[in-house]
Amino acid sequence: ANRVVRVERGGEVTWHGPGQLVAYPILNLNHLKKDLHWLASNLEQSVIDTLRLYNISGERSSVNTGVWVGTNKISAVGVTASRWITMHGISLNVHCDLSPYNHITPCGIEVEGRHVCSMHQFIQQPDALSALRIEDVASKWLYHLLQVFQLQEDVNNMDGMSHISQQLQYLDDLVAKNP
């Protein structure tokens, strides 16, 4: 059974589960820009840039936050900050079962014809689909996050990515075994 947990962040109800990249970068906006709309827009851009690597055309919507493929939301964005230190972040549906979204109104989507989707739905080649792994998507997203926020010195030092990938795989496996 799915658990419902109340948190204070931008956005409405959402779901997190296996096959989804959930990333909550902790950024000090005192050193970047004290603007939550700027933060959300840059998080969206990091996802859009990552999706482009998979030939998926993500875009922003004037109706709802997050990243969309056509009329379907592929990535949710929810942010908040305390003393300009960020909390929460993004979720990106990589290869997840979307049925839990049937029991909620995800992210306040109440516009007719708008739904959620997952990256795996847009990948046509079987070999590319089998290569769609959370840790690979996370690595690519982190690269784009650092670029979008102009943290260039960190982009050049990606040695820690294999350790992060191992942690992500462990968490993904853990969630899959203990829903």
C-alpha positions as CSV (number, residue, x, y, z in Angstrom):
1,A,0.0,0.0,0.0
2,N,1.2,3.5,-0.7
3,R,1.8,5.9,2.1
4,V,0.7,9.5,2.1
5,V,3.1,12.0,3.7
6,R,2.4,15.7,4.0
7,V,5.4,18.0,3.3
8,E,5.7,21.7,2.9
9,R,6.8,22.5,-0.7
10,G,5.5,24.2,-3.8
11,G,3.0,22.2,-5.7
12,E,0.2,19.9,-4.9
13,V,0.0,16.1,-4.3
14,T,2.6,14.0,-6.0
15,W,3.8,10.4,-5.9
16,H,7.3,9.0,-5.6
17,G,8.2,5.4,-6.3
18,P,10.4,2.8,-8.1
19,G,11.6,3.8,-11.6
20,Q,11.5,7.5,-10.8
21,L,14.5,9.8,-10.3
22,V,13.9,12.0,-7.3
23,A,16.5,14.6,-6.7
24,Y,16.5,17.3,-4.0
25,P,19.6,19.4,-4.6
26,I,20.5,21.6,-1.6
27,L,21.5,24.9,-2.9
28,N,22.5,28.1,-1.1
29,L,20.5,30.8,-3.0
30,N,22.3,33.5,-1.0
31,H,25.3,32.7,-3.3
32,L,23.3,32.2,-6.5
33,K,20.0,34.2,-6.7
34,K,17.3,34.7,-4.1
35,D,14.4,33.8,-6.3
36,L,12.3,30.6,-6.1
37,H,10.8,31.1,-9.6
38,W,14.4,31.3,-11.0
39,L,15.2,28.1,-9.0
40,A,12.2,26.3,-10.4
41,S,12.8,27.4,-13.9
42,N,16.5,26.3,-13.8
43,L,15.5,22.9,-12.3
44,E,13.0,22.5,-15.2
45,Q,15.7,23.5,-17.7
46,S,18.1,20.8,-16.3
47,V,15.4,18.2,-16.9
48,I,14.6,19.6,-20.4
49,D,18.3,19.4,-21.3
50,T,18.6,15.8,-20.0
51,L,15.5,14.7,-21.9
52,R,17.0,16.1,-25.1
53,L,19.8,13.5,-24.8
54,Y,17.1,10.8,-25.2
55,N,15.4,12.6,-28.1
56,I,12.5,13.5,-25.9
57,S,11.2,17.0,-26.4
58,G,10.4,18.4,-22.9
59,E,9.0,21.9,-22.4
60,R,7.5,24.2,-19.8
61,S,3.8,24.8,-19.6
62,S,2.1,28.1,-18.9
63,V,-0.6,26.2,-17.0
64,N,1.4,24.1,-14.5
65,T,5.0,23.9,-13.3
66,G,7.3,21.0,-14.2
67,V,8.3,19.6,-17.5
68,W,5.9,18.4,-20.1
69,V,6.0,16.2,-23.2
70,G,3.0,17.5,-25.2
71,T,0.1,17.5,-22.7
72,N,1.7,15.0,-20.4
73,K,3.8,15.8,-17.4
74,I,7.1,13.9,-17.2
75,S,8.7,15.8,-14.4
76,A,7.4,17.5,-11.3
77,V,9.1,20.4,-9.6
78,G,8.4,21.5,-6.1
79,V,10.6,23.9,-4.2
80,T,10.9,25.7,-1.0
81,A,13.7,27.4,1.0
82,S,14.5,28.3,4.5
83,R,16.9,31.2,4.9
84,W,17.5,30.8,1.1
85,I,18.8,27.2,1.5
86,T,16.7,25.0,-0.8
87,M,14.7,22.0,0.0
88,H,12.8,19.6,-2.3
89,G,13.4,19.6,-6.1
90,I,12.4,17.4,-9.0
91,S,11.1,14.0,-9.8
92,L,11.5,12.6,-13.3
93,N,9.5,9.6,-14.4
94,V,12.1,7.3,-16.0
95,H,10.6,3.8,-16.2
96,C,7.9,3.7,-13.6
97,D,4.4,2.3,-13.2
98,L,2.1,5.3,-13.6
99,S,-1.0,3.6,-12.1
100,P,-0.5,5.2,-8.6
101,Y,-1.2,8.5,-10.3
102,N,-4.8,7.2,-11.0
103,H,-5.6,7.6,-7.3
104,I,-4.6,11.2,-6.9
105,T,-4.8,14.5,-8.8
106,P,-1.0,14.8,-9.4
107,C,0.5,18.2,-8.9
108,G,-2.9,19.8,-9.1
109,I,-3.4,18.8,-12.8
110,E,-7.1,19.4,-13.3
111,V,-7.1,20.4,-17.0
112,E,-8.9,18.0,-19.3
113,G,-6.5,16.0,-21.4
114,R,-3.4,16.5,-19.2
115,H,-1.8,13.4,-17.7
116,V,1.5,12.0,-16.6
117,C,4.0,10.1,-18.6
118,S,7.4,8.3,-18.3
119,M,10.6,8.5,-20.4
120,H,10.3,4.8,-21.4
121,Q,7.1,5.5,-23.3
122,F,9.1,7.7,-25.8
123,I,12.0,5.4,-26.5
124,Q,11.4,3.2,-29.5
125,Q,14.6,1.1,-29.9
126,P,14.6,-1.9,-27.6
127,D,18.4,-1.6,-26.9
128,A,18.0,2.0,-25.9
129,L,15.0,1.1,-23.7
130,S,17.1,-1.6,-21.9
131,A,19.8,1.0,-21.4
132,L,17.4,3.4,-19.7
133,R,18.7,3.2,-16.1
134,I,18.1,5.5,-13.2
135,E,21.7,6.0,-12.4
136,D,22.6,6.9,-16.0
137,V,19.7,9.4,-16.2
138,A,20.8,10.8,-12.8
139,S,24.4,11.3,-14.0
140,K,23.2,13.1,-17.1
141,W,20.7,15.2,-15.1
142,L,23.4,16.2,-12.5
143,Y,25.7,17.3,-15.3
144,H,23.0,19.6,-16.7
145,L,22.0,20.8,-13.3
146,L,25.6,22.0,-12.7
147,Q,25.7,23.6,-16.1
148,V,22.3,25.4,-15.7
149,F,23.3,26.8,-12.3
150,Q,26.8,27.7,-13.7
151,L,28.7,25.6,-11.3
152,Q,31.4,25.0,-13.9
153,E,34.2,24.0,-11.5
154,D,32.0,21.1,-10.4
155,V,31.2,20.0,-13.9
156,N,34.9,19.4,-14.5
157,N,35.2,17.1,-11.5
158,M,32.7,14.2,-12.1
159,D,34.8,11.5,-10.4
160,G,32.2,11.1,-7.7
161,M,29.5,10.1,-10.2
162,S,30.2,6.4,-9.9
163,H,29.7,6.6,-6.2
164,I,26.4,8.5,-6.6
165,S,25.3,6.0,-9.3
166,Q,25.9,3.1,-6.9
167,Q,23.8,4.9,-4.2
168,L,21.0,5.6,-6.6
169,Q,20.9,1.9,-7.8
170,Y,20.9,0.8,-4.2
171,L,18.0,3.2,-3.3
172,D,16.1,2.1,-6.5
173,D,16.5,-1.6,-5.6
174,L,15.5,-0.9,-2.0
175,V,12.3,0.9,-3.0
176,A,11.4,-1.8,-5.5
177,K,11.8,-4.5,-2.7
178,N,9.9,-2.5,-0.1
179,P,7.1,-0.4,-1.7
